[in-house]
Amino acid sequence: MYGVADPGAFSFTVGTRIPGRHGRTGVISTPHGDIATPAFIPVGTKATVKAVLPETMKELGAQALLANAYHLYLQPGSDIVDEAGGLSEFMNWPGPTFTDSGGFQVMSLGVGFKKVLAMEAVDVRSDDVIAKGKERLATVDDDGVTFRSHLDGSKHRFTPEVSMGIQHQLGADIMFAFDELTTLLNTRAYQEKSLQRTHEWAQRCIDEHERLTAARAHRPYQALFAVIQGAQYEDLRRKACRELESLRGSAGTGFDGYGIGGALEKHNLGTIVGWCCDELPEDKPRHMLGISEPEDVFVAVENGADTFDCVNPSRVARNAAIYVAEGRFNINTARFRRDFTPIDDTCDCYTCANYTRAYIHHLFKAKEMLASTLCTIHNERYTIRLVDRIRESIEGGYFDEYKAETLGRWKGGV
């Protein structure tokens, strides 16, 4: 039997609730600091938010960053991050960190979808999902996943134990259990089979987490979150929540929190989050994987999500897409060539305080790297500030009014 080293270093306290709904504020406490929730967690896939300094992310108000176990395992290697003292030390980020299990990347890259899977149901159902014109790079069995690196084609294998080992070496404050990602194309029968597989993997993750926590008592405690699958099926989502909540290791360790993941239809986002939060314990945090658009954020928060992450603010910024209160627009179009106003004169970010739309338009046309930096700074600040204000609106008792006002402007167009 293995003990658990200082699990008290991680905790969650519920604050103000949205009347009649699962939404709430709270505080997640970790060895590297507190996270006031709801909170947006920017994604730094390879231990960096692309084009932006970690110090800048702190200035933008980011409370935590999320990195990817799959990518850091392949490059530079999780052992190197461990030798550096863990993810925070390696990337010079003073706050809390998250790592995902690598399951999403193994599955999505493995079937050629790169970084996104469709969030809309289609008429076709298939259990051999693969992107058009792509070769399958990942094969799932009950023990784990065998895959080839998207970098050099080398062969690798992830199991729950391997994922836990990688994430313990990465040293994030919050990490996720290894799960099988399904898509909306998969049949109901496969979703059921996959759910059982993910449940069995979750138990193996808890067991290995206990072992590694005891063996690595010299490192700060790392919280482990389960990942809830079940696609668009209410009974599967609820079943997954109940079964994951009941899992325990030999030392009595359960999950420290829960991630709501997997394939889902965008218009059912709130409903699915609500099903899960009906079943999940009130005293543990809930993380929604992969959302950042304003309408999705409001829906997820009011239905019970405490934190969420997404690459979109930085990814679209590198393609000249800008967030403002009235919606999203592309700054590299001709109408901004002589526009000498800030991106958003109500924004307090460095970009808006110092640069004009015309200058940023020029940077994109000239293919200058600074374009990505300035736009990423703005988009990350926009998203962080939006969620900060949602948190303030819950605490102040005016969430519904703030939601109506914000989404009314967002849908108005630029």
SETINU-703439 format. One line per field, with one value per residue (C-alpha): residue number from 0; residue in one letter; x, y, z. Coordinates in steps of 0.001 Angstrom, whole numbers, always signed. Layout:
<pts>
k <- (NUM,...)
r <- (A,...)
c1 <- (X,...)
c2 <- (Y,...)
c3 <- (Z,...)
</pts>
This chain:
<pts>
k <- (0,1,2,3,4,5,6,7,8,9,10,11,12,13,14,15,16,17,18,19,20,21,22,23,24,25,26,27,28,29,30,31,32,33,34,35,36,37,38,39,40,41,42,43,44,45,46,47,48,49,50,51,52,53,54,55,56,57,58,59,60,61,62,63,64,65,66,67,68,69,70,71,72,73,74,75,76,77,78,79,80,81,82,83,84,85,86,87,88,89,90,91,92,93,94,95,96,97,98,99,100,101,102,103,104,105,106,107,108,109,110,111,112,113,114,115,116,117,118,119,120,121,122,123,124,125,126,127,128,129,130,131,132,133,134,135,136,137,138,139,140,141,142,143,144,145,146,147,148,149,150,151,152,153,154,155,156,157,158,159,160,161,162,163,164,165,166,167,168,169,170,171,172,173,174,175,176,177,178,179,180,181,182,183,184,185,186,187,188,189,190,191,192,193,194,195,196,197,198,199,200,201,202,203,204,205,206,207,208,209,210,211,212,213,214,215,216,217,218,219,220,221,222,223,224,225,226,227,228,229,230,231,232,233,234,235,236,237,238,239,240,241,242,243,244,245,246,247,248,249,250,251,252,253,254,255,256,257,258,259,260,261,262,263,264,265,266,267,268,269,270,271,272,273,274,275,276,277,278,279,280,281,282,283,284,285,286,287,288,289,290,291,292,293,294,295,296,297,298,299,300,301,302,303,304,305,306,307,308,309,310,311,312,313,314,315,316,317,318,319,320,321,322,323,324,325,326,327,328,329,330,331,332,333,334,335,336,337,338,339,340,341,342,343,344,345,346,347,348,349,350,351,352,353,354,355,356,357,358,359,360,361,362,363,364,365,366,367,368,369,370,371,372,373,374,375,376,377,378,379,380,381,382,383,384,385,386,387,388,389,390,391,392,393,394,395,396,397,398,399,400,401,402,403,404,405,406,407,408,409,410,411,412,413)
r <- (M,Y,G,V,A,D,P,G,A,F,S,F,T,V,G,T,R,I,P,G,R,H,G,R,T,G,V,I,S,T,P,H,G,D,I,A,T,P,A,F,I,P,V,G,T,K,A,T,V,K,A,V,L,P,E,T,M,K,E,L,G,A,Q,A,L,L,A,N,A,Y,H,L,Y,L,Q,P,G,S,D,I,V,D,E,A,G,G,L,S,E,F,M,N,W,P,G,P,T,F,T,D,S,G,G,F,Q,V,M,S,L,G,V,G,F,K,K,V,L,A,M,E,A,V,D,V,R,S,D,D,V,I,A,K,G,K,E,R,L,A,T,V,D,D,D,G,V,T,F,R,S,H,L,D,G,S,K,H,R,F,T,P,E,V,S,M,G,I,Q,H,Q,L,G,A,D,I,M,F,A,F,D,E,L,T,T,L,L,N,T,R,A,Y,Q,E,K,S,L,Q,R,T,H,E,W,A,Q,R,C,I,D,E,H,E,R,L,T,A,A,R,A,H,R,P,Y,Q,A,L,F,A,V,I,Q,G,A,Q,Y,E,D,L,R,R,K,A,C,R,E,L,E,S,L,R,G,S,A,G,T,G,F,D,G,Y,G,I,G,G,A,L,E,K,H,N,L,G,T,I,V,G,W,C,C,D,E,L,P,E,D,K,P,R,H,M,L,G,I,S,E,P,E,D,V,F,V,A,V,E,N,G,A,D,T,F,D,C,V,N,P,S,R,V,A,R,N,A,A,I,Y,V,A,E,G,R,F,N,I,N,T,A,R,F,R,R,D,F,T,P,I,D,D,T,C,D,C,Y,T,C,A,N,Y,T,R,A,Y,I,H,H,L,F,K,A,K,E,M,L,A,S,T,L,C,T,I,H,N,E,R,Y,T,I,R,L,V,D,R,I,R,E,S,I,E,G,G,Y,F,D,E,Y,K,A,E,T,L,G,R,W,K,G,G,V)
c1 <- (+0,+1235,+670,-83,+2371,+665,-2614,-3650,-1523,-4459,-7981,-11127,-13448,-16856,-17767,-20853,-23464,-25674,-29204,-30932,-27972,-24699,-22549,-20421,-17246,-14505,-10801,-8516,-5423,-2266,+1397,+2162,-665,-4414,-6785,-9944,-12738,-14321,-10972,-9717,-6502,-4467,-2796,+982,+1152,+4938,+5625,+5003,+2009,+3112,+4674,+4290,+6661,+5519,+6091,+3678,+1022,+1292,+869,-2240,-3834,-3430,-3725,-2463,-1223,-1871,+790,+506,+1976,+2103,+4129,+6494,+7077,+8184,+10140,+12216,+11300,+9532,+12745,+14413,+11502,+11766,+15499,+14813,+12587,+9219,+7155,+6960,+10723,+11436,+9311,+9878,+6193,+5593,+1961,-13,+183,-2042,-1073,-3508,-2900,-1868,-4932,-6528,-3382,-2660,-6181,-6768,-3310,-3430,-6440,-5244,-7484,-4532,-5872,-9639,-12464,-15856,-18363,-21389,-23226,-23445,-25614,-22750,-21647,-18334,-15930,-12970,-12802,-9974,-9519,-9809,-6526,-4730,-3030,-3923,-1100,-2719,-4247,-6241,-6500,-7675,-4210,-3348,-2550,+268,+1084,+3673,+5116,+3795,+7331,+9471,+7255,+8902,+6756,+5558,+3036,+926,-814,-2419,+793,+2982,+805,+972,+4748,+5132,+2838,+4548,+7846,+6324,+5251,+2080,-167,-3176,-3000,-5589,-6211,-5520,-8744,-9884,-11173,-14162,-15886,-19481,-18966,-18582,-21545,-23430,-22005,-18462,-19167,-20279,-17179,-14921,-16557,-15780,-12207,-11785,-13201,-10656,-7859,-8983,-8529,-5068,-4253,-5274,-3180,-101,-676,-592,+2603,+4388,+3223,+4776,+7949,+8314,+7540,+10328,+8104,+4969,+1662,-3,-3789,-5340,-8556,-10683,-11987,-15695,-16626,-19975,-20424,-24000,-25662,-27179,-27123,-23456,-22384,-24190,-22876,-19319,-19610,-20979,-18441,-15439,-16488,-16609,-13079,-10443,-6849,-5485,-4660,-8149,-7171,-9992,-9896,-9162,-11389,-13060,-12570,-15572,-14234,-14950,-17023,-20154,-22482,-21889,-25570,-25762,-22747,-24714,-27012,-24098,-22179,-25381,-25858,-22321,-22607,-25870,-23781,-20400,-19520,-19972,-16655,-14398,-13524,-14755,-12680,-14219,-11716,-11305,-13643,-13085,-15702,-17788,-21136,-19583,-17932,-21173,-23051,-20324,-19979,-23664,-24002,-21134,-17699,-15069,-12108,-11584,-8793,-8501,-5845,-8190,-7272,-3623,-4215,-6631,-4428,-1623,-4052,-5002,-8338,-9072,-11607,-13488,-16781,-18752,-17331,-14335,-12747,-9678,-7250,-5393,-8277,-7935,-10266,-7692,-4793,-5230,-7014,-4861,-7018,-6257,-7669,-10080,-10036,-11684,-8981,-6184,-3654,-159,-1074,-4086,-2158,+712,-198,-2742,-4793,-2904,+452,-700,-2287,+1110,+2898,+665,+1071,+4842,+4799,+6524,+6576,+5598,+2083,+1455,+2839,+731,-2493,-1970,-1447,-4762,-6805,-5528,-6248,-9728,-10573,-9023,-10780,-14112,-13948,-12750,-15831,-18073,-16646,-17301,-20866,-21575,-20168,-22148,-25417,-25812,-24627,-27748,-27636,-23947,-24470,-27323,-25387,-22129,-23621,-25933,-22912,-20869,-23506,-23904,-20932,-17871)
c2 <- (+0,+3470,+6649,+10028,+12902,+16076,+16000,+18983,+21138,+20960,+22075,+23677,+26073,+27004,+30697,+32402,+30389,+31364,+30895,+27790,+26594,+24731,+27773,+29157,+30975,+29329,+29060,+26188,+26103,+24452,+24273,+27060,+29391,+29909,+30061,+32149,+30483,+30608,+30909,+30646,+28620,+29651,+26815,+26658,+23354,+22950,+24826,+28154,+30180,+30683,+34088,+35403,+35455,+33643,+36922,+38606,+35982,+36866,+40555,+39676,+38171,+34469,+32502,+29189,+27673,+24278,+22275,+19038,+15737,+14240,+17077,+17479,+13720,+13797,+17040,+17763,+14697,+14662,+13547,+16809,+18840,+16799,+17442,+21168,+21041,+20629,+22564,+25841,+26015,+24868,+27582,+30299,+30456,+31249,+30141,+26886,+24578,+21927,+19090,+17056,+13338,+13285,+11217,+13880,+14399,+10678,+10085,+13222,+13369,+9618,+9820,+12909,+15545,+17566,+19715,+19729,+17238,+18309,+19484,+18745,+15472,+14005,+11314,+8882,+6606,+4788,+3253,+3547,+7337,+8908,+12233,+12249,+11464,+10615,+7462,+6067,+6722,+5392,+2047,+1575,-1643,-2378,-1850,+1455,+3163,+2482,+5451,+6962,+10391,+13130,+14585,+11742,+8655,+6855,+4299,+4870,+3485,+5254,+3361,+4851,+4096,+5714,+8844,+9108,+8682,+11426,+13813,+13217,+14067,+17203,+18164,+20141,+21067,+19516,+16574,+14432,+10693,+8957,+8399,+7319,+10121,+9237,+11350,+12058,+9679,+6681,+4350,+4068,+576,+1863,+4753,+2200,+76,+3118,+4361,+1064,+1198,+4751,+3662,+851,+3197,+5689,+3057,+2273,+5995,+6321,+3299,+4571,+8101,+6767,+4835,+7758,+10273,+8142,+7547,+11252,+12732,+15269,+16920,+19013,+17150,+16900,+16750,+14152,+14870,+12196,+12779,+12259,+10826,+9668,+11910,+13221,+10415,+11451,+7983,+7462,+10869,+10326,+6774,+7966,+10625,+8234,+5521,+7844,+9482,+6078,+4992,+4750,+3594,+1204,+4115,+5558,+8114,+9378,+11962,+15547,+16979,+16201,+17137,+17194,+16108,+14085,+14749,+16828,+18914,+22615,+23392,+20724,+22009,+23443,+20447,+18003,+20050,+20193,+16409,+15937,+18515,+16906,+13849,+15256,+16163,+19830,+20123,+19255,+21448,+20784,+21588,+21935,+20858,+22949,+25987,+29764,+31407,+33857,+32101,+28748,+30235,+31686,+28436,+26287,+28527,+28773,+25005,+24328,+24496,+26086,+26236,+25696,+25853,+26433,+27168,+29374,+32853,+32358,+30214,+32579,+35545,+34101,+34138,+37805,+37138,+39582,+39466,+42619,+43186,+43170,+39888,+38647,+40259,+39835,+42716,+41910,+43082,+46263,+48431,+48564,+49741,+53368,+52759,+54490,+53529,+50766,+47275,+48064,+51433,+49847,+47176,+47585,+45276,+46328,+46035,+48324,+50868,+51155,+50072,+50822,+48614,+50036,+48997,+45478,+45211,+46142,+43521,+40748,+41898,+42054,+38612,+39958,+37736,+40669,+40489,+37183,+38488,+41641,+39901,+37016,+39481,+41119,+37941,+36296,+39443,+39700,+36135,+36371,+39664,+38292,+35406,+37688,+39828,+36764,+35837,+39372,+39252,+36033,+37519,+40705,+38912,+40237,+37275,+37097,+40804,+40671,+37622,+39269,+42505,+40825,+38297,+40928,+43013,+39970,+38937,+42468,+42277,+44467)
c3 <- (+0,-853,+1102,-409,+110,+1325,-639,+1472,-823,-3254,-2351,-3748,-1935,-3330,-3217,-4651,-6552,-9480,-8071,-9401,-11483,-11033,-11801,-9000,-8081,-6078,-5350,-6383,-4171,-5555,-4507,-7016,-5982,-6075,-9044,-8617,-10579,-13079,-14832,-18389,-18623,-21710,-23589,-23858,-25705,-25819,-22557,-24268,-25378,-28961,-29705,-26115,-23127,-19971,-18112,-20506,-19789,-16105,-16930,-18973,-15869,-16658,-13422,-14800,-18067,-19647,-21503,-23438,-22284,-25788,-27282,-24327,-24215,-27848,-27501,-25430,-23315,-19957,-18251,-19248,-17827,-14623,-14412,-14794,-11702,-13378,-15878,-13932,-13499,-17035,-18675,-16048,-15187,-11491,-11276,-11364,-14381,-15959,-18287,-20332,-20611,-24260,-25129,-27318,-29374,-29723,-31028,-33108,-34679,-35073,-37365,-39209,-37678,-36340,-33493,-33906,-34130,-35443,-32839,-35001,-35422,-38905,-40421,-41002,-38147,-38324,-35827,-38187,-38156,-40124,-41870,-45655,-47381,-44121,-42884,-39460,-36994,-33804,-32834,-29627,-27627,-24087,-22634,-24314,-27622,-30060,-32271,-34540,-33875,-36141,-36023,-37317,-37651,-34726,-32899,-29316,-26863,-24252,-21477,-18362,-16482,-19139,-19197,-15405,-15502,-18108,-16252,-12921,-14570,-16084,-12572,-13290,-10366,-12126,-14523,-16270,-16375,-19683,-21619,-25046,-27217,-29368,-32008,-32951,-35875,-33571,-33075,-29801,-29317,-29628,-27254,-24649,-25175,-25025,-21828,-20124,-21393,-20087,-16713,-16469,-17509,-14850,-12128,-13435,-13431,-9771,-8814,-10655,-9345,-5781,-6460,-8096,-5493,-2770,-4784,-5597,-2180,-2767,-5387,-4678,-4698,-8120,-8359,-10669,-12587,-14263,-17798,-18450,-21832,-23223,-26272,-26623,-24639,-21309,-19746,-20672,-19356,-16053,-15762,-16375,-13657,-11047,-11776,-11878,-8616,-6920,-7927,-5210,-5009,-2428,-95,-516,-3121,-5334,-8082,-7038,-9769,-13071,-16699,-19020,-22385,-25461,-28512,-28121,-30237,-29689,-29230,-26497,-24575,-21656,-21414,-21295,-18709,-16656,-16772,-15503,-12739,-11557,-10715,-9678,-6081,-5199,-3385,-6343,-9340,-12882,-15929,-19395,-22032,-25168,-25165,-25303,-27540,-25465,-25961,-25009,-21932,-20565,-21157,-19591,-16530,-15718,-16005,-13601,-15281,-13034,-15419,-19134,-21675,-25402,-28016,-30059,-28758,-29709,-32788,-34515,-33544,-35651,-38571,-38062,-36304,-33501,-30642,-29659,-27853,-31114,-32397,-34322,-37379,-39579,-39263,-42488,-44698,-46753,-44641,-41825,-43966,-42835,-39538,-36920,-33936,-31422,-31961,-29101,-27325,-24244,-23865,-21311,-23000,-24128,-27806,-27584,-25491,-27981,-31526,-34233,-36485,-39468,-38025,-37185,-40645,-42093,-39968,-41309,-44905,-44409,-42745,-39655,-36548,-34344,-35811,-34051,-30759,-30675,-31689,-29276,-26416,-27232,-27751,-24579,-22583,-24096,-23053,-19589,-18884,-20120,-17658,-14852,-15428,-15476,-12077,-10812,-12156,-10243,-7061,-7635,-8426,-11987,-14097,-16285,-17069,-17927,-20119,-22046,-22541,-23576,-25991,-27438,-28398,-29493,-32006,-33324,-35653,-36142)
</pts>
